[in-house]
Amino acid sequence: MGGADNYIEFHQVTKSFPRPEGGEQRVLDQVSFLVPRGETVAILGRSGVGKSVTLKHIVGFLKPDRGRVLVDGQDIADFDEEQLAAIRRHMALVFQSGALFDSLTVGENVAFPLRERALQGEPSRRSRGDGLALQEEEIERRVRALLETVDLEEHADLMPADLSTGMKRAVAIARALAAEPDCILYDEPTTMVDPLMAQTITGLILRLKEKYRKTSVVVTHDVRLAERVADRLVMLHQGRVAFFGTPPEWQASQDPEVEAFRALDALPKG
């Protein structure tokens, strides 16, 4: 397992945390999987199985006790903050909350990474070859296009407080795309939204996957979301990888834990 064709690789990653009553709780136990470039991988599992801990290892917020985490071919386990910052510039994290700036409008939130790049004198990857940083006219054009992509072009002047939870996540996705990342990380994108909005967000992630073909990781407990958008699925159970494979292999799996998880998800939602 491994190689230049993979954007993310976990090799036998183990992570424990101290218990309040003493001792340690092993959250990840020799976890191994890979995320090929341009593919979408969903990390599934019930609450507390290590999904978010896995995500934090990818961006370097946590370091493994043992094992290796490779991002874009680099082992980041021993990276310092400056080296991690360089890695993170190529990734965008879409939080559950959306993490929007409350004092900025929807349009200003999406424009934020573009204006940051312009202030730092960094050219856009889409600039016209003249090496110039993004100018305001181009920023506004890009913001309009991104909001149109997520069906929120008419909400550019609203404040985050005026938006539903699902709409905030759509804005957060647009802002993530504005940063032109190589990899997008989604943290429970359909949690705490109604079923209709969950379908809308799932459809949005699928459309963006088909349009941009960016490497993506979706951390979720939502099997319907995972099966629709993922090229491969990782299921964590008691800190270990209970399944890693394609959606057809997931559907065909007779592993008791996989079958139990599929059955739980198939129950009517009340």
Backbone bond lengths (Angstrom), bond angles and torsions (degrees), N, CA, C in turn:
res aa  C-N    CA-C-N  psi(-1)  N-CA   C-N-CA  omega(-1)  CA-C   N-CA-C  phi
1 M - - - 1.456 - - 1.514 110.06 -
2 G 1.341 116.79 140.63 1.453 119.43 175.93 1.514 111.31 120.18
3 G 1.343 115.06 169.86 1.443 119.75 177.96 1.506 111.73 136.53
4 A 1.362 114.66 173.27 1.457 121.41 -175.30 1.526 112.27 -66.37
5 D 1.330 118.44 -19.53 1.458 121.17 -179.21 1.523 112.47 -75.93
6 N 1.323 117.91 -6.66 1.461 121.86 -178.83 1.525 110.45 -106.33
7 Y 1.327 115.85 132.27 1.462 118.97 178.41 1.525 110.87 -82.41
8 I 1.346 116.67 -35.33 1.473 121.69 179.70 1.521 108.38 -129.46
9 E 1.331 116.40 137.95 1.463 121.84 175.68 1.525 109.48 -139.57
10 F 1.326 115.66 131.60 1.467 122.37 170.74 1.517 107.33 -109.97
11 H 1.330 115.18 127.72 1.460 120.42 179.08 1.527 109.16 -122.51
12 Q 1.342 116.84 104.61 1.463 122.68 173.90 1.536 111.85 51.18
13 V 1.330 116.41 47.33 1.465 121.00 -176.23 1.533 110.17 -80.23
14 T 1.313 115.38 127.55 1.462 122.52 177.75 1.526 108.92 -124.69
15 K 1.347 115.72 134.81 1.467 120.40 179.51 1.523 109.39 -144.27
16 S 1.341 116.06 129.82 1.465 122.55 177.89 1.516 109.76 -124.50
17 F 1.345 114.85 154.65 1.456 121.43 176.54 1.526 108.71 -129.36
18 P 1.340 117.27 147.64 1.472 119.19 178.67 1.523 111.84 -67.67
19 R 1.325 116.31 141.03 1.463 122.27 174.67 1.533 109.38 -85.76
20 P 1.333 117.59 145.63 1.474 119.71 177.81 1.523 113.12 -57.81
21 E 1.359 115.26 -33.99 1.460 119.19 -177.90 1.522 112.49 -87.35
22 G 1.318 116.61 2.78 1.459 120.61 -179.66 1.515 111.71 109.89
23 G 1.303 115.84 156.40 1.452 120.15 -177.91 1.516 111.35 81.94
24 E 1.326 116.58 -168.39 1.454 121.27 -178.10 1.519 111.32 -132.08
25 Q 1.326 115.06 151.30 1.459 121.69 172.99 1.518 108.44 -110.83
26 R 1.327 116.71 121.50 1.465 120.26 178.97 1.529 108.03 -84.32
27 V 1.327 116.43 113.85 1.463 121.63 -176.56 1.528 111.03 -91.72
28 L 1.337 116.83 -40.12 1.459 121.33 173.40 1.516 108.29 -118.52
29 D 1.331 115.33 132.90 1.463 120.48 -173.94 1.524 109.49 -129.40
30 Q 1.329 116.39 94.65 1.465 122.95 178.56 1.530 111.80 55.02
31 V 1.328 115.06 52.14 1.464 121.65 -177.65 1.531 110.16 -82.90
32 S 1.330 115.90 126.59 1.463 121.72 178.21 1.533 109.73 -133.36
33 F 1.329 116.78 131.05 1.465 123.14 171.99 1.519 107.15 -166.98
34 L 1.314 117.10 172.88 1.463 120.96 179.03 1.521 109.82 -139.70
35 V 1.338 114.01 157.53 1.460 121.69 176.86 1.526 107.33 -124.17
36 P 1.335 118.36 101.52 1.467 119.91 179.38 1.525 111.34 -63.79
37 R 1.328 116.00 149.87 1.460 120.87 179.16 1.530 110.35 -59.21
38 G 1.326 115.42 135.10 1.450 120.89 177.28 1.514 114.73 81.33
39 E 1.339 117.71 -1.44 1.457 120.69 179.62 1.524 110.76 -103.17
40 T 1.336 114.52 162.46 1.455 121.92 174.78 1.523 108.63 -111.01
41 V 1.330 115.84 124.97 1.463 121.81 178.60 1.522 108.49 -117.07
42 A 1.329 116.44 129.10 1.464 121.97 177.10 1.520 109.01 -100.61
43 I 1.338 115.64 133.15 1.460 121.77 175.62 1.519 107.36 -104.76
44 L 1.330 115.96 112.53 1.458 123.67 -173.36 1.523 111.59 -106.32
45 G 1.318 114.26 160.19 1.456 119.73 173.78 1.513 111.11 152.62
46 R 1.339 115.04 162.33 1.457 119.64 177.83 1.525 110.36 -71.25
47 S 1.310 115.94 171.86 1.462 120.35 179.05 1.529 110.17 -60.67
48 G 1.327 116.08 139.53 1.458 120.96 174.70 1.508 116.15 83.75
49 V 1.360 117.28 9.08 1.471 118.26 -178.09 1.526 112.77 -91.36
50 G 1.335 117.79 -5.29 1.459 119.59 176.57 1.515 114.77 111.46
51 K 1.339 118.19 12.68 1.464 120.18 -178.49 1.529 111.63 -62.94
52 S 1.337 115.89 -51.53 1.465 119.52 -178.95 1.524 111.63 -68.15
53 V 1.331 116.92 -33.21 1.466 120.60 176.17 1.530 109.84 -63.03
54 T 1.322 116.44 -39.61 1.463 120.84 176.23 1.519 110.50 -60.90
55 L 1.341 116.41 -45.80 1.463 120.84 179.56 1.524 111.35 -60.03
56 K 1.330 116.69 -40.87 1.471 120.47 -179.33 1.532 111.80 -67.23
57 H 1.318 117.28 -27.51 1.466 119.74 174.71 1.528 110.94 -70.22
58 I 1.334 116.37 -35.11 1.464 119.64 -178.29 1.527 110.97 -63.24
59 V 1.342 116.65 -39.60 1.469 119.92 -178.52 1.526 112.28 -93.20
60 G 1.321 116.84 1.36 1.461 120.02 175.29 1.512 115.03 81.72
61 F 1.344 118.13 12.74 1.462 120.24 174.74 1.525 110.90 -69.96
62 L 1.330 116.10 -26.48 1.457 122.39 174.85 1.524 108.85 -126.75
63 K 1.320 115.75 152.67 1.460 121.81 176.68 1.527 108.85 -116.66
64 P 1.316 118.01 141.61 1.465 120.16 -178.85 1.526 111.98 -69.43
65 D 1.330 115.67 148.01 1.463 119.94 170.84 1.527 110.20 -69.73
66 R 1.326 114.00 -39.31 1.466 121.47 176.08 1.518 107.98 -144.65
67 G 1.324 115.61 156.39 1.453 120.10 178.25 1.522 111.88 99.93
68 R 1.332 114.94 -179.50 1.460 121.48 -175.14 1.527 110.01 -129.08
69 V 1.341 115.27 141.13 1.464 122.52 173.16 1.520 107.23 -121.24
70 L 1.324 116.57 116.13 1.457 121.65 179.34 1.527 109.82 -107.35
71 V 1.323 116.52 130.95 1.455 122.98 175.03 1.519 107.59 -126.57
72 D 1.320 116.07 123.21 1.467 121.93 -178.14 1.526 110.76 52.95
73 G 1.326 115.47 40.13 1.454 121.56 175.94 1.509 115.52 81.25
74 Q 1.346 117.90 2.22 1.464 121.18 -177.34 1.531 110.42 -113.65
75 D 1.323 115.83 133.12 1.457 120.90 176.26 1.529 108.14 -78.09
76 I 1.341 116.52 109.49 1.471 120.41 -171.96 1.523 113.22 -93.75
77 A 1.324 118.16 1.90 1.467 120.92 -173.57 1.529 112.54 -57.58
78 D 1.323 117.42 -35.24 1.467 120.86 -177.42 1.525 112.47 -108.84
79 F 1.324 117.85 15.63 1.460 120.80 -179.93 1.527 110.89 -69.40
80 D 1.325 116.11 144.73 1.461 119.66 172.16 1.535 108.69 -85.74
81 E 1.344 117.24 178.41 1.463 120.55 -174.01 1.524 112.35 -64.06
82 E 1.324 117.17 -34.76 1.468 119.49 179.07 1.519 111.07 -65.92
83 Q 1.328 116.37 -41.81 1.462 120.28 178.27 1.524 110.81 -67.83
84 L 1.343 117.00 -39.42 1.463 120.32 178.26 1.519 111.21 -65.57
85 A 1.329 116.89 -37.89 1.465 120.41 178.59 1.525 110.72 -59.51
86 A 1.327 116.87 -38.47 1.465 120.56 178.50 1.527 111.07 -65.55
87 I 1.342 116.50 -38.29 1.462 120.73 177.11 1.530 110.44 -67.08
88 R 1.336 116.68 -43.82 1.459 121.28 -176.41 1.518 113.15 -66.23
89 R 1.329 117.37 -24.70 1.465 119.79 178.49 1.515 111.91 -62.69
90 H 1.317 116.64 -19.49 1.468 120.69 -179.44 1.532 112.01 -100.91
91 M 1.336 116.71 6.12 1.465 121.26 178.76 1.520 109.78 -126.60
92 A 1.327 115.93 151.08 1.465 121.18 175.51 1.520 108.36 -128.54
93 L 1.334 116.08 131.79 1.455 122.24 -177.87 1.522 109.30 -109.19
94 V 1.329 116.49 121.89 1.461 122.47 177.58 1.529 107.48 -99.68
95 F 1.339 115.73 105.89 1.463 121.33 -176.21 1.524 111.27 -77.27
96 Q 1.347 115.73 160.06 1.466 120.86 175.06 1.520 111.10 -55.52
97 S 1.323 116.72 -43.43 1.465 121.54 -175.71 1.520 112.62 -75.54
98 G 1.332 116.59 -13.75 1.451 120.46 -172.84 1.513 111.40 89.35
99 A 1.357 116.95 -33.53 1.475 123.01 177.66 1.524 111.40 52.30
100 L 1.337 116.98 41.53 1.460 120.68 177.80 1.520 110.11 -80.51
101 F 1.326 115.76 158.11 1.457 121.23 175.52 1.525 108.46 -81.50
102 D 1.326 116.78 115.65 1.464 121.08 -174.07 1.525 113.11 -62.42
103 S 1.334 117.17 -28.30 1.462 121.22 -175.54 1.528 113.04 -87.55
104 L 1.340 117.79 -2.87 1.461 122.03 -179.79 1.520 110.27 -109.93
105 T 1.323 116.81 148.24 1.455 120.62 175.39 1.529 109.77 -69.54
106 V 1.324 115.20 171.68 1.461 120.65 176.53 1.526 110.41 -55.99
107 G 1.327 116.48 -48.63 1.461 120.23 -179.60 1.512 112.29 -62.33
108 E 1.339 116.75 -40.85 1.457 120.50 179.90 1.522 111.34 -67.22
109 N 1.332 117.31 -34.58 1.464 120.44 176.01 1.521 110.96 -62.01
110 V 1.338 116.39 -45.52 1.467 120.21 -179.41 1.524 110.42 -67.47
111 A 1.324 116.08 -34.74 1.466 120.26 -178.62 1.522 112.72 -74.44
112 F 1.323 117.36 -17.51 1.473 120.51 -171.30 1.527 113.34 -52.96
113 P 1.359 119.65 -52.31 1.474 117.88 -179.10 1.522 112.69 -65.18
114 L 1.334 117.85 -28.52 1.459 120.67 178.18 1.526 110.89 -69.81
115 R 1.335 116.33 -42.17 1.462 119.65 179.37 1.534 110.95 -69.95
116 E 1.333 116.31 -35.33 1.461 119.37 175.97 1.526 110.65 -60.33
117 R 1.330 115.57 -43.19 1.464 119.70 179.40 1.524 110.78 -64.98
118 A 1.344 116.47 -39.99 1.465 119.79 179.67 1.523 110.81 -64.25
119 L 1.344 116.27 -41.00 1.469 119.87 179.63 1.520 111.86 -64.72
120 Q 1.326 115.35 -33.26 1.468 120.01 -179.38 1.523 112.27 -84.79
121 G 1.348 114.83 -2.78 1.461 118.87 178.17 1.501 114.55 75.92
122 E 1.359 116.90 18.83 1.465 119.94 179.71 1.521 109.48 -86.99
123 P 1.331 118.48 131.40 1.455 120.02 176.27 1.519 111.00 -73.24
124 S 1.316 115.92 149.15 1.460 120.33 172.98 1.513 109.58 -69.77
125 R 1.326 116.79 148.97 1.459 119.64 175.00 1.528 110.57 -66.33
126 R 1.344 116.48 -16.73 1.454 120.35 179.88 1.521 112.04 -102.68
127 S 1.330 118.86 6.73 1.457 121.00 -178.45 1.526 109.77 -63.96
128 R 1.311 115.79 161.59 1.455 121.06 -168.29 1.524 112.66 -86.26
129 G 1.291 117.58 34.17 1.455 119.92 173.10 1.508 114.63 79.74
130 D 1.349 116.75 0.24 1.455 117.68 -178.70 1.521 112.04 -91.66
131 G 1.368 117.25 -1.84 1.452 121.31 176.51 1.511 113.98 74.48
132 L 1.324 118.31 4.04 1.458 120.41 -178.80 1.512 111.20 -80.29
133 A 1.334 115.65 147.76 1.461 119.43 176.16 1.523 109.05 -67.68
134 L 1.336 114.21 162.21 1.458 119.43 178.04 1.526 110.41 -58.42
135 Q 1.310 116.59 131.53 1.448 121.16 174.88 1.528 109.18 -96.55
136 E 1.334 115.65 164.07 1.462 120.09 -172.74 1.528 112.43 -59.27
137 E 1.305 116.93 -39.39 1.468 119.59 -179.88 1.523 110.90 -61.84
138 E 1.327 115.79 -42.54 1.465 119.65 178.71 1.525 110.66 -68.32
139 I 1.330 117.17 -38.55 1.459 120.79 177.55 1.523 110.66 -58.22
140 E 1.333 116.35 -47.84 1.470 120.03 -179.39 1.522 111.13 -63.12
141 R 1.322 116.79 -38.64 1.459 119.65 177.72 1.518 110.85 -63.98
142 R 1.325 116.75 -44.05 1.459 121.01 179.97 1.527 111.23 -64.13
143 V 1.334 116.61 -40.49 1.465 120.34 179.27 1.520 110.08 -61.82
144 R 1.328 117.02 -45.27 1.470 120.02 178.90 1.525 110.68 -59.79
145 A 1.323 116.74 -42.90 1.464 120.29 -178.73 1.522 111.39 -66.02
146 L 1.327 116.80 -40.46 1.465 120.16 -179.49 1.525 111.30 -68.15
147 L 1.322 116.85 -41.70 1.466 119.36 178.25 1.523 111.04 -66.43
148 E 1.318 116.45 -33.44 1.465 119.55 175.18 1.522 110.31 -65.47
149 T 1.323 116.36 -37.53 1.468 120.95 179.53 1.523 111.67 -60.16
150 V 1.335 116.60 -35.59 1.471 120.19 -178.88 1.531 111.83 -102.21
151 D 1.353 116.12 16.51 1.467 122.62 175.31 1.523 113.30 61.14
152 L 1.331 117.14 36.61 1.463 120.69 179.47 1.533 112.09 -128.42
153 E 1.334 116.00 24.01 1.458 118.73 -175.50 1.530 112.64 -62.90
154 E 1.349 117.43 -24.57 1.461 120.26 -179.45 1.524 112.64 -85.70
155 H 1.323 117.51 0.34 1.461 121.23 -176.03 1.532 112.46 -112.51
156 A 1.323 117.27 15.77 1.459 121.14 -173.51 1.525 113.04 -59.54
157 D 1.334 117.55 -31.30 1.467 120.49 -175.00 1.527 113.43 -94.41
158 L 1.331 117.48 -0.15 1.459 120.06 178.91 1.529 110.40 -78.33
159 M 1.336 114.37 159.07 1.462 120.62 174.75 1.528 108.73 -94.10
160 P 1.334 118.54 155.71 1.468 120.26 178.81 1.527 113.65 -53.77
161 A 1.329 117.70 -34.04 1.464 120.52 -179.67 1.523 112.08 -63.03
162 D 1.336 117.32 -20.35 1.467 121.48 -179.44 1.522 112.80 -86.46
163 L 1.332 117.22 -2.53 1.457 121.40 -173.69 1.515 111.90 -103.62
164 S 1.333 115.96 152.55 1.461 121.16 170.80 1.522 109.08 -74.23
165 T 1.335 115.84 167.69 1.464 120.42 178.45 1.519 111.30 -58.12
166 G 1.321 116.42 -44.04 1.462 120.26 -179.94 1.507 112.69 -63.87
167 M 1.337 117.29 -40.03 1.462 120.80 179.19 1.527 110.70 -66.45
168 K 1.346 116.27 -37.78 1.466 119.02 176.81 1.521 110.84 -60.05
169 R 1.329 116.82 -39.44 1.461 119.29 179.81 1.520 111.06 -68.56
170 A 1.333 116.92 -35.71 1.466 119.70 176.69 1.529 110.51 -63.98
171 V 1.345 117.23 -41.27 1.468 120.84 176.43 1.525 110.07 -63.14
172 A 1.333 116.72 -41.59 1.463 120.50 178.98 1.526 110.93 -61.66
173 I 1.327 116.97 -36.81 1.466 120.63 177.66 1.521 110.16 -66.62
174 A 1.354 116.67 -42.59 1.469 120.22 177.48 1.526 110.85 -60.91
175 R 1.340 116.28 -42.15 1.464 119.88 178.61 1.528 110.97 -64.54
176 A 1.331 116.58 -38.36 1.469 120.17 177.32 1.530 110.65 -61.45
177 L 1.333 116.86 -41.92 1.457 120.16 179.56 1.521 111.74 -67.51
178 A 1.344 116.63 -31.87 1.467 120.51 179.33 1.517 111.41 -60.81
179 A 1.321 116.76 -30.46 1.468 121.04 179.92 1.525 112.77 -74.21
180 E 1.338 116.90 -4.83 1.463 122.90 179.75 1.525 112.41 52.26
181 P 1.328 117.05 52.86 1.473 119.37 -177.42 1.520 111.90 -76.76
182 D 1.316 115.06 160.75 1.463 120.27 170.62 1.530 110.17 -81.53
183 C 1.343 116.34 -25.05 1.462 121.34 -173.68 1.522 109.27 -141.70
184 I 1.339 116.90 136.26 1.460 122.30 176.75 1.529 108.40 -115.45
185 L 1.327 115.87 132.32 1.463 122.42 179.63 1.521 108.24 -114.35
186 Y 1.321 116.83 119.33 1.461 122.78 179.98 1.523 109.60 -103.87
187 D 1.329 116.84 124.26 1.463 121.56 179.63 1.525 109.56 -103.24
188 E 1.342 117.52 103.22 1.466 124.14 178.11 1.533 111.76 46.51
189 P 1.338 118.08 62.42 1.461 120.36 -173.71 1.529 114.93 -66.85
190 T 1.341 118.43 -20.86 1.472 119.39 -178.66 1.530 112.90 -108.38
191 T 1.321 117.57 10.72 1.464 120.71 178.05 1.523 110.36 -73.12
192 M 1.335 116.84 139.96 1.459 123.88 174.18 1.521 113.33 62.46
193 V 1.342 116.91 31.21 1.460 120.42 169.63 1.523 107.55 -126.79
194 D 1.333 116.63 158.49 1.463 120.24 -178.84 1.529 109.53 -71.46
195 P 1.347 117.32 162.80 1.469 120.42 -175.75 1.529 113.88 -56.60
196 L 1.339 117.15 -37.17 1.457 119.59 -179.86 1.525 110.87 -65.72
197 M 1.334 117.06 -44.19 1.460 120.24 178.23 1.522 110.96 -67.24
198 A 1.344 117.04 -34.87 1.465 119.63 176.31 1.525 110.47 -60.36
199 Q 1.329 116.97 -40.97 1.464 120.60 177.16 1.520 110.73 -64.79
200 T 1.340 116.48 -39.32 1.462 120.82 179.93 1.518 110.84 -63.49
201 I 1.351 117.17 -45.70 1.456 120.88 -179.56 1.528 110.59 -66.14
202 T 1.332 116.09 -39.68 1.470 119.80 176.66 1.517 110.56 -59.67
203 G 1.341 116.12 -45.84 1.462 120.08 178.58 1.513 112.23 -62.28
204 L 1.342 116.64 -37.46 1.461 121.11 178.67 1.523 111.08 -64.66
205 I 1.334 116.92 -47.40 1.470 120.19 179.73 1.525 110.32 -60.84
206 L 1.336 116.55 -38.69 1.462 120.71 179.18 1.527 111.03 -66.08
207 R 1.333 117.49 -42.30 1.468 121.11 178.91 1.525 110.88 -62.88
208 L 1.335 115.69 -42.92 1.456 119.40 -179.68 1.521 111.26 -66.62
209 K 1.324 115.86 -36.72 1.469 119.80 176.53 1.526 110.40 -60.05
210 E 1.328 115.99 -46.22 1.459 120.03 -177.43 1.528 111.76 -69.66
211 K 1.348 116.77 -31.22 1.463 120.64 -177.43 1.519 112.53 -80.40
212 Y 1.336 116.90 -44.22 1.464 120.24 -171.20 1.532 113.91 -104.07
213 R 1.323 118.08 -24.29 1.470 122.08 -179.73 1.526 112.51 53.96
214 K 1.325 116.30 40.19 1.458 120.16 177.73 1.528 110.14 -84.43
215 T 1.313 116.23 150.24 1.458 120.82 171.23 1.528 108.09 -60.97
216 S 1.332 117.07 131.04 1.465 120.12 -176.68 1.524 110.39 -140.93
217 V 1.332 114.73 146.96 1.460 122.14 173.01 1.525 106.94 -125.96
218 V 1.332 116.11 126.81 1.459 121.56 179.90 1.523 108.36 -116.06
219 V 1.330 116.60 110.71 1.463 121.39 175.25 1.519 107.68 -88.61
220 T 1.337 116.96 122.10 1.457 119.22 -172.97 1.525 111.44 -159.63
221 H 1.339 115.25 158.55 1.460 121.07 167.79 1.527 109.61 -104.40
222 D 1.340 116.76 -0.33 1.462 123.98 -172.13 1.528 109.84 -89.79
223 V 1.329 116.46 102.14 1.465 121.05 -177.44 1.526 111.07 -64.49
224 R 1.326 116.93 -37.32 1.467 119.44 -179.74 1.523 111.10 -61.23
225 L 1.326 116.29 -44.52 1.462 120.91 175.98 1.520 110.43 -59.77
226 A 1.330 117.11 -49.99 1.461 121.49 -176.40 1.528 111.55 -60.12
227 E 1.320 116.70 -44.57 1.458 119.71 -176.94 1.529 111.87 -67.66
228 R 1.325 117.61 -29.57 1.468 120.16 -179.14 1.519 112.89 -79.27
229 V 1.338 117.59 -38.00 1.469 118.69 -170.26 1.521 114.25 -104.12
230 A 1.332 118.37 -18.75 1.468 119.81 -169.21 1.523 113.02 -89.95
231 D 1.328 114.84 143.41 1.464 121.44 168.94 1.521 110.39 -85.36
232 R 1.351 115.91 -27.97 1.460 122.67 176.44 1.521 108.20 -144.50
233 L 1.326 115.77 153.52 1.451 121.41 178.76 1.528 109.54 -124.64
234 V 1.336 114.04 141.08 1.463 122.05 171.45 1.522 106.62 -116.38
235 M 1.328 117.50 125.16 1.458 120.16 174.06 1.515 109.10 -111.67
236 L 1.336 115.54 124.54 1.461 121.03 177.26 1.521 109.47 -98.96
237 H 1.323 115.22 139.07 1.473 121.49 177.28 1.519 107.56 -145.08
238 Q 1.337 115.43 121.23 1.463 121.50 -179.07 1.531 111.61 52.03
239 G 1.340 114.21 41.34 1.461 120.12 174.40 1.514 115.67 81.53
240 R 1.320 117.38 -2.59 1.463 120.67 -178.62 1.524 110.84 -116.23
241 V 1.315 116.66 162.06 1.458 121.41 175.36 1.522 108.34 -80.69
242 A 1.339 115.09 110.46 1.463 119.99 178.02 1.516 111.18 -86.06
243 F 1.351 116.16 -22.99 1.470 120.30 179.54 1.517 108.99 -156.49
244 F 1.342 116.56 141.29 1.451 122.68 169.48 1.520 107.61 -147.02
245 G 1.335 115.99 116.78 1.454 119.27 -178.69 1.509 111.63 177.17
246 T 1.325 115.88 -169.45 1.461 122.62 -177.69 1.525 110.61 -82.30
247 P 1.337 118.56 163.81 1.470 120.16 176.54 1.533 114.22 -55.78
248 P 1.349 120.63 -42.85 1.475 118.71 175.79 1.529 112.71 -60.70
249 E 1.340 116.59 -39.03 1.468 119.83 177.91 1.534 110.17 -66.84
250 W 1.323 116.28 -35.68 1.468 121.08 176.68 1.526 110.54 -62.58
251 Q 1.333 116.40 -45.62 1.464 120.10 -179.42 1.531 111.70 -66.20
252 A 1.328 116.61 -31.91 1.467 120.51 -177.84 1.527 112.96 -85.95
253 S 1.331 117.43 -11.97 1.458 120.13 -174.81 1.531 111.80 -64.25
254 Q 1.318 114.72 134.62 1.463 120.53 176.57 1.527 111.53 -107.37
255 D 1.337 115.82 14.73 1.457 119.64 174.82 1.530 108.87 -60.28
256 P 1.328 118.74 131.25 1.469 120.68 -176.41 1.533 113.64 -56.84
257 E 1.319 117.38 -38.68 1.461 119.94 -179.03 1.525 111.21 -69.48
258 V 1.325 116.56 -38.63 1.463 120.15 177.51 1.524 109.98 -66.23
259 E 1.324 116.29 -45.40 1.466 119.78 179.55 1.523 111.23 -61.71
260 A 1.327 117.13 -39.86 1.464 120.94 179.63 1.527 110.92 -65.38
261 F 1.338 116.58 -39.75 1.461 120.29 -179.60 1.526 110.54 -68.79
262 R 1.325 116.92 -41.95 1.468 120.14 177.25 1.528 110.46 -62.20
263 A 1.328 116.70 -41.44 1.465 120.62 -179.79 1.512 111.87 -64.68
264 L 1.343 116.17 -40.60 1.465 120.51 179.17 1.517 110.76 -62.83
265 D 1.332 116.19 -41.54 1.451 120.15 -178.91 1.526 111.39 -68.88
266 A 1.344 116.87 -28.21 1.459 120.00 -178.40 1.524 113.32 -76.28
267 L 1.335 117.43 -12.65 1.456 119.97 178.91 1.520 110.79 -63.79
268 P 1.356 118.01 146.72 1.466 120.45 178.33 1.523 110.23 -59.69
269 K 1.320 115.38 138.02 1.460 121.17 178.37 1.521 109.27 -87.96
270 G 1.354 116.94 122.68 1.453 120.01 -177.91 1.503 112.34 -107.60
